[in-house]
Amino acid sequence: MRDTNPNQIANYDINYKKWNIKQCQGPWLWLLMVDEPEEDFIQTQSGIHINTQTHVKNAFRVAKVIKAGVDCKVAKEGDFVLTPPGNPLVGHKTMEGYKTGFIREEMILGTLEFDGTKDEMIQAIKEDLQAGL
């Protein structure tokens, strides 16, 4: 059994899924990774199961800004952004069925705008994932 310190605020066994970020500091963005569902494996249209982390590893990423740091100048909460392969840092929880992550604003490639309705955007992302793109 591990010794515990009564003055210790957190330990490695804490459930971070119960904590929400109120404000990001500096130029950091907290992102909802709309191209990476919380499931570790999804089934493509051809019936193949793919690992979602491998699927997005070398791909440009689309994400929605959940929180923008106080020093962010371009991306704002609610914006969609494009991130380079290998980014962002893995977040501490899932939201709305998708993983979250962190990235410094200068690492994003730009803000995005979808040419269509929100329902069309969601459907397009689901179809791309199922197609194994």
Secondary structure, 3 states (H helix, E strand, C coil): CCCCCCCCCCCCCCCHHHCCCCCCCCCEEEEEEEEEECCCEEECCCCCEEEHHHHHHCCCEEEEEEEECCCCCCCCCCCEEEECCCCCEEEEEEECCEEEEEEEHHHCCEEECCCCCHHHHHHHHHHHHHHCC
